[in-house]
Amino acid sequence: MPAHELSGTTALVTGASRGFGRAIAVALSKHGAHVVGVARDPSRLEDLRAQLGSTFTRRSSCGGRAMSKTGIAEVKRQP
């Protein structure tokens, strides 16, 4: 896959703080996608944000509850 094949896209990755979710978030970012990472551990998400920079937006899952429509709309508005 070319390095920026996903440029201009946004990917929502659940479980992004570790394991497969984190690896998927890193790979998607590397290929040009803006990644929205959702997980229960905000500190691990912050570590991933530090690694990926402006291509990553973190969202805590609020203790396991699903993100509201308002929260999803907020993510869509972010650059």
Steps between C-alpha positions, in 0.01 A plus 500: 500500500646840405595721796217752460231289339258584785564875497179694562329215682411459867516163675337419834704240687362343817744351746766738370699521823675162464540177309337456160305827528816700558679328213207567268489867606873539429474328161199707391676820605814397314291459185351849527173457690396723786439255784248541779603261776254383762599305810441486873852606600544874436869498596585235238299694243699811587823303444373399157403861424854606589634236259265577209462876546237692307386191310340365819206605714442319826161427653454322828213252495364643826542188706375261236189694393450567132583844361196723453392644165619838629846357569520351151393834349778674697756260353376565147543876548863470603770547234 
